[in-house]
Amino acid sequence: MNLKSFKINLPKTWQEASRTGGENQVNVRVYHINPLSKIDPKRFEDQVTYKGEESVTRLAVQSPARGLRPAGEIFKTFESLITAGIMPPDMMNMGKLDELRRGYKDPRGGRPEESDIANDIDIIQYPDEKTAWQALKNKGLMQTQGLDVPMPGGVTIPGMPENMTMSDFFQSDMLKNLIPKDQLDKLGKMQETIKKAQQQMPGIKQNLEKKGVKYGEGEYLGCKTVFMKTPNQTPPPEAAKSVSSPSANIAGLGMGGKGADEQGGGGHIAHLDPLPKFKEPYSATNTMYLGLLYKNFVIDGPLLWGVDQLPSGNTPCYSLNKTKEVTSTEVINGKPFTGAVIVPLPSTFAQEGYLNKEEVEKIYQDIISKLK
């Protein structure tokens, strides 16, 4: 299969930035467009207009608590703080901000400030499934064994041990016959570096064990996988609280402040439909999938490594575009005043296009379905 022309059907909130590679190996850089970047900034502020004596209040949209923000918005915030003299110059100034902007630009091109993340997808095609599986297993073994891992494909060389490791191969004298003479000094330095690194591996392994880091094999998205598990530093979440609760502190988000209901008027909270209680599954460990095996293909890359830590698409939030109108009449000093409040409706990360776990999993499921 020619991977150079391999096409990935990305969700509408994702775009391909670049790709490199050839027939048997391809690296695809993708990025996610944050939906907040497509919304008028005024939607995040309360807006009040009048039609005669009738007021129309449009409530601000509450940004998702766990959602990433587009980089461009973060840069604009820094600009405002610098211009207002709030940001200490030694911490951030326009020169440092411009440098930060340049550093943000993907050197491979194609990543706009509307995006919130950019990550790689790697696909490698091996001669057979056995070789591919050993190559994937080595990704986990190398973390504690260095290059003292089996050669993928069971390569045997006359004069070398039958169960030759990658360390054996790279430190063997036979390499001297395979490289130009003017490169022999570099070979010697490389072999010395490998030797020193291998001597440190027992200490590295012991340190990882102390930290509770574990490697294992399993299944994910219907594929064999090698994974790393680390202790979850985040404590279990408390019982979910309704956003309409008087103790819900959402001040500064245009949704009424803490204790608004206790003040008698109710604030904006009185107009909102409460977000549904949502208890996201909690695990005492975080999982990083180092790669997926499908037939003789290994699929890996940074996008896969972080997928388990992404929020669910079912995470509740308020809609960026969908609203309802609530009208009311108040009598003040014997005179009726009519008002309408335009309220954002409850929604989810998936419906609004925020970065979420299930959407990234669909990208990998699409890849798997097309590999032959």
C-alpha positions as CSV (number, residue, x, y, z in Angstrom):
1,M,0.0,0.0,0.0
2,N,1.4,3.4,-0.9
3,L,1.1,5.6,2.2
4,K,2.4,8.7,0.4
5,S,-1.1,9.3,-1.0
6,F,-3.0,7.9,2.0
7,K,-6.1,10.1,2.6
8,I,-7.5,10.7,6.1
9,N,-11.1,11.9,6.3
10,L,-10.9,14.5,9.1
11,P,-13.9,15.9,10.9
12,K,-15.0,19.4,9.8
13,T,-13.3,21.0,12.8
14,W,-9.9,19.4,11.8
15,Q,-7.5,20.2,8.9
16,E,-4.3,18.8,7.6
17,A,-1.3,21.1,7.9
18,S,1.4,19.1,6.1
19,R,2.7,15.6,5.5
20,T,6.1,14.0,4.9
21,G,7.2,10.5,4.1
22,G,7.0,8.0,1.3
23,E,5.5,4.7,0.2
24,N,6.0,2.8,3.5
25,Q,6.0,5.6,6.1
26,V,4.0,8.8,6.4
27,N,3.8,11.6,9.0
28,V,0.7,13.7,8.8
29,R,0.4,17.0,10.8
30,V,-3.2,17.9,11.7
31,Y,-4.7,20.7,13.8
32,H,-8.0,21.4,15.4
33,I,-9.9,24.7,14.8
34,N,-11.5,26.0,18.0
35,P,-15.1,27.1,17.5
36,L,-14.6,30.1,19.8
37,S,-12.5,31.6,17.0
38,K,-15.5,31.8,14.7
39,I,-17.8,33.6,17.2
40,D,-18.2,37.4,17.6
41,P,-16.4,38.4,20.8
42,K,-19.5,40.2,21.9
43,R,-21.2,36.9,22.5
44,F,-19.0,36.5,25.5
45,E,-20.4,39.8,27.0
46,D,-23.9,40.6,28.2
47,Q,-25.6,42.8,25.6
48,V,-28.6,45.0,26.4
49,T,-30.7,46.9,23.8
50,Y,-34.0,48.8,24.1
51,K,-37.1,49.0,21.9
52,G,-38.8,52.0,23.5
53,E,-39.2,51.0,27.1
54,E,-38.8,47.3,26.3
55,S,-35.3,45.9,27.1
56,V,-33.7,42.9,25.3
57,T,-30.8,41.3,27.2
58,R,-28.6,38.7,25.4
59,L,-26.7,36.7,27.9
60,A,-23.1,35.9,27.4
61,V,-22.1,32.4,26.4
62,Q,-20.2,30.6,29.1
63,S,-16.9,29.3,27.8
64,P,-16.3,25.6,28.5
65,A,-14.4,25.1,31.8
66,R,-12.2,22.4,30.4
67,G,-12.0,23.6,26.8
68,L,-8.8,24.8,25.2
69,R,-8.9,28.3,23.7
70,P,-7.6,29.4,20.3
71,A,-4.1,30.7,20.4
72,G,-5.1,33.9,18.7
73,E,-7.4,34.8,21.6
74,I,-4.6,34.2,24.1
75,F,-2.3,36.5,22.2
76,K,-5.0,39.2,22.1
77,T,-5.4,38.9,25.9
78,F,-1.7,39.4,26.4
79,E,-1.7,42.5,24.1
80,S,-4.5,44.0,26.1
81,L,-2.7,43.4,29.4
82,I,0.5,44.8,28.0
83,T,-1.2,47.9,26.6
84,A,-3.0,48.5,29.9
85,G,0.2,48.3,31.8
86,I,-1.1,45.4,33.8
87,M,1.5,42.8,32.6
88,P,4.9,43.3,34.2
89,P,7.4,44.1,31.4
90,D,10.0,41.6,32.7
91,M,7.3,38.9,32.4
92,M,5.8,39.9,29.0
93,N,6.2,42.8,26.6
94,M,5.4,43.3,22.9
95,G,8.8,42.1,21.8
96,K,8.5,38.8,23.8
97,L,4.9,38.4,22.6
98,D,6.0,38.7,18.9
99,E,8.7,36.1,19.7
100,L,6.1,33.9,21.2
101,R,3.9,34.3,18.1
102,R,6.7,33.3,15.8
103,G,7.5,30.3,17.9
104,Y,3.9,29.2,17.8
105,K,3.8,29.2,14.0
106,D,4.3,25.6,12.8
107,P,7.6,25.5,10.9
108,R,6.0,23.0,8.5
109,G,3.3,25.6,7.7
110,G,-0.4,25.6,7.7
111,R,-1.3,26.2,11.4
112,P,-3.4,29.2,12.0
113,E,-4.0,31.1,15.3
114,E,-7.6,29.8,15.2
115,S,-6.3,26.4,16.2
116,D,-5.9,25.1,19.8
117,I,-3.7,22.1,19.2
118,A,-1.5,20.7,16.4
119,N,-0.2,17.1,16.5
120,D,1.2,14.3,14.4
121,I,-0.1,11.1,13.1
122,D,2.5,8.5,12.1
123,I,1.8,5.4,10.0
124,I,4.5,2.8,9.2
125,Q,4.2,-0.2,7.0
126,Y,6.4,-3.2,7.9
127,P,7.1,-6.3,5.8
128,D,4.8,-8.5,7.9
129,E,2.7,-8.4,11.1
130,K,5.3,-10.2,13.3
131,T,7.9,-7.5,12.5
132,A,5.4,-4.7,13.0
133,W,4.4,-6.1,16.4
134,Q,8.0,-6.4,17.6
135,A,8.7,-2.8,16.5
136,L,5.7,-1.6,18.5
137,K,6.6,-3.7,21.5
138,N,10.1,-2.2,21.4
139,K,8.5,1.3,22.0
140,G,7.6,0.2,25.5
141,L,10.6,-2.0,26.2
142,M,13.1,0.8,25.2
143,Q,11.8,2.9,28.1
144,T,13.4,0.6,30.6
145,Q,15.8,-1.5,28.5
146,G,17.2,1.1,26.1
147,L,18.4,-0.7,22.9
148,D,18.7,-4.0,24.7
149,V,15.6,-5.2,22.8
150,P,15.0,-7.7,20.0
151,M,15.7,-6.8,16.4
152,P,12.3,-6.4,14.6
153,G,11.9,-9.1,12.1
154,G,14.1,-11.6,13.9
155,V,17.2,-10.5,11.8
156,T,20.1,-12.9,12.1
157,I,23.7,-12.2,11.1
158,P,26.5,-14.8,10.8
159,G,28.9,-14.4,13.7
160,M,26.3,-12.6,15.9
161,P,24.2,-14.1,18.7
162,E,21.0,-15.8,17.5
163,N,18.9,-13.6,19.8
164,M,20.7,-10.5,18.8
165,T,19.5,-7.2,20.2
166,M,19.6,-3.7,18.7
167,S,22.3,-2.8,21.2
168,D,24.4,-5.8,20.0
169,F,23.9,-4.7,16.4
170,F,24.9,-1.0,16.9
171,Q,27.9,-1.9,19.0
172,S,29.2,-4.7,16.8
173,D,32.5,-4.4,14.8
174,M,30.7,-5.5,11.7
175,L,29.3,-1.9,11.3
176,K,32.8,-0.8,10.5
177,N,32.5,-2.6,7.2
178,L,29.2,-1.0,6.4
179,I,30.0,2.7,6.7
180,P,32.5,5.0,4.9
181,K,36.0,5.2,6.6
182,D,35.6,9.0,7.2
183,Q,32.6,8.2,9.3
184,L,34.4,5.8,11.7
185,D,35.0,8.4,14.3
186,K,31.3,9.2,14.4
187,L,30.6,5.5,14.7
188,G,32.9,5.2,17.7
189,K,31.3,8.1,19.5
190,M,27.8,6.7,18.8
191,Q,28.8,3.3,20.2
192,E,30.3,4.9,23.3
193,T,27.1,6.9,23.8
194,I,25.0,3.7,23.5
195,K,27.3,1.9,26.0
196,K,26.9,4.7,28.6
197,A,23.2,4.9,28.0
198,Q,22.8,1.1,28.5
199,Q,24.7,1.3,31.8
200,Q,22.2,3.9,33.1
201,M,19.1,1.8,32.2
202,P,18.8,-0.2,35.5
203,G,18.7,3.1,37.4
204,I,16.1,4.6,35.0
205,K,13.9,1.4,35.3
206,Q,14.1,1.6,39.1
207,N,13.2,5.3,39.1
208,L,10.1,4.7,36.9
209,E,9.0,1.8,39.1
210,K,9.2,4.1,42.2
211,K,7.0,6.6,40.4
212,G,4.4,4.0,39.6
213,V,5.0,4.0,35.9
214,K,4.0,0.7,34.2
215,Y,4.1,-0.6,30.7
216,G,1.8,-3.2,29.3
217,E,0.1,-4.7,26.2
218,G,-3.7,-4.6,25.5
219,E,-6.3,-3.6,23.0
220,Y,-7.6,-0.2,22.0
221,L,-10.0,0.6,19.1
222,G,-9.9,-3.0,18.1
223,C,-6.1,-3.1,17.7
224,K,-3.3,-4.5,19.7
225,T,-1.5,-1.8,21.6
226,V,1.4,-1.1,23.9
227,F,0.7,1.5,26.6
228,M,2.2,3.3,29.5
229,K,0.2,3.9,32.7
230,T,1.1,6.7,35.2
231,P,-0.6,7.6,38.5
232,N,-3.3,10.2,38.0
233,Q,-2.2,13.3,40.0
234,T,-5.7,14.7,39.9
235,P,-7.9,13.6,42.8
236,P,-11.3,12.1,42.2
237,P,-13.9,14.9,41.4
238,E,-16.5,15.9,43.9
239,A,-20.1,15.1,43.2
240,A,-21.4,17.2,40.3
241,K,-23.2,20.4,41.2
242,S,-26.0,21.8,39.2
243,V,-25.1,25.1,37.6
244,S,-28.3,26.6,39.0
245,S,-27.1,25.9,42.5
246,P,-26.7,29.1,44.6
247,S,-23.2,28.0,45.5
248,A,-22.2,27.7,41.8
249,N,-19.4,30.3,41.4
250,I,-19.6,31.5,37.8
251,A,-18.9,35.1,38.4
252,G,-17.3,37.0,35.6
253,L,-18.8,34.8,32.9
254,G,-21.9,36.9,32.3
255,M,-24.0,34.3,34.1
256,G,-24.7,35.9,37.4
257,G,-22.4,35.7,40.4
258,K,-22.0,33.5,43.4
259,G,-25.0,33.7,45.6
260,A,-27.1,35.6,43.1
261,D,-30.2,33.6,44.0
262,E,-29.6,34.3,47.6
263,Q,-29.8,38.0,46.9
264,G,-33.5,37.6,46.0
265,G,-33.3,38.8,42.4
266,G,-31.8,35.6,41.1
267,G,-29.5,37.3,38.6
268,H,-29.0,35.6,35.3
269,I,-28.9,32.2,36.8
270,A,-32.7,32.3,37.1
271,H,-33.0,32.5,33.3
272,L,-30.7,29.6,32.5
273,D,-31.6,26.0,32.0
274,P,-29.2,24.2,34.3
275,L,-26.5,22.1,32.6
276,P,-27.1,18.4,33.1
277,K,-25.1,16.6,35.8
278,F,-22.3,14.8,34.1
279,K,-19.8,12.5,35.9
280,E,-16.9,11.8,33.6
281,P,-15.3,8.4,34.2
282,Y,-12.4,8.7,36.6
283,S,-9.3,6.4,36.6
284,A,-6.6,6.3,39.2
285,T,-4.1,6.1,36.3
286,N,-3.5,8.0,33.1
287,T,-3.0,5.9,30.0
288,M,-0.7,6.8,27.1
289,Y,-1.1,4.5,24.0
290,L,2.3,4.3,22.4
291,G,1.0,2.8,19.2
292,L,-1.6,0.6,17.5
293,L,-1.0,-2.5,15.5
294,Y,-3.3,-3.2,12.5
295,K,-2.1,-6.0,10.2
296,N,1.5,-5.0,9.3
297,F,0.9,-1.3,10.1
298,V,1.9,0.6,13.2
299,I,0.0,3.8,13.9
300,D,1.3,6.2,16.5
301,G,2.3,9.8,17.1
302,P,1.6,12.5,19.7
303,L,-2.1,12.9,18.8
304,L,-2.6,9.2,19.9
305,W,-0.5,9.5,23.0
306,G,-2.7,12.2,24.6
307,V,-6.2,10.9,23.5
308,D,-7.0,9.3,26.8
309,Q,-6.7,12.6,28.7
310,L,-9.1,14.5,26.4
311,P,-12.6,15.5,27.7
312,S,-15.6,13.6,26.5
313,G,-17.7,14.9,23.8
314,N,-20.6,14.6,26.2
315,T,-19.2,17.2,28.5
316,P,-22.0,19.8,29.1
317,C,-21.5,23.5,28.1
318,Y,-23.7,26.3,26.8
319,S,-24.3,26.7,23.1
320,L,-22.4,29.3,21.1
321,N,-25.4,29.8,18.7
322,K,-28.5,28.1,20.0
323,T,-30.7,30.3,22.2
324,K,-34.2,30.7,23.6
325,E,-36.1,33.9,24.5
326,V,-37.6,34.4,27.9
327,T,-40.0,37.4,28.4
328,S,-41.2,38.9,31.6
329,T,-43.0,41.9,32.9
330,E,-42.1,43.8,36.1
331,V,-44.1,46.5,37.8
332,I,-41.9,49.3,39.1
333,N,-43.5,52.2,40.9
334,G,-46.8,51.1,39.5
335,K,-45.6,51.1,35.9
336,P,-45.1,47.8,33.9
337,F,-41.8,47.2,32.2
338,T,-41.5,44.4,29.7
339,G,-38.1,42.7,29.0
340,A,-36.8,39.8,27.0
341,V,-33.8,37.7,27.8
342,I,-32.0,35.7,25.1
343,V,-30.5,32.7,26.8
344,P,-27.9,30.2,25.5
345,L,-29.2,26.7,25.6
346,P,-27.4,23.7,27.1
347,S,-25.2,21.8,24.7
348,T,-22.2,19.5,24.7
349,F,-18.5,19.7,23.6
350,A,-19.3,17.5,20.6
351,Q,-22.2,19.5,19.4
352,E,-20.3,22.8,19.7
353,G,-17.1,21.5,18.0
354,Y,-14.8,21.7,21.0
355,L,-11.9,19.3,21.1
356,N,-13.0,16.0,22.5
357,K,-11.9,12.4,22.9
358,E,-14.5,10.6,20.8
359,E,-13.8,12.9,17.8
360,V,-10.1,12.0,17.9
361,E,-10.9,8.3,18.2
362,K,-13.0,8.6,15.0
363,I,-9.9,9.9,13.2
364,Y,-8.0,6.7,14.1
365,Q,-11.0,4.5,13.3
366,D,-11.1,6.1,9.8
367,I,-7.4,5.3,9.4
368,I,-7.8,1.7,10.5
369,S,-10.7,1.1,8.1
370,K,-8.6,2.2,5.1
371,L,-5.4,0.3,5.8
372,K,-5.1,-2.8,3.5
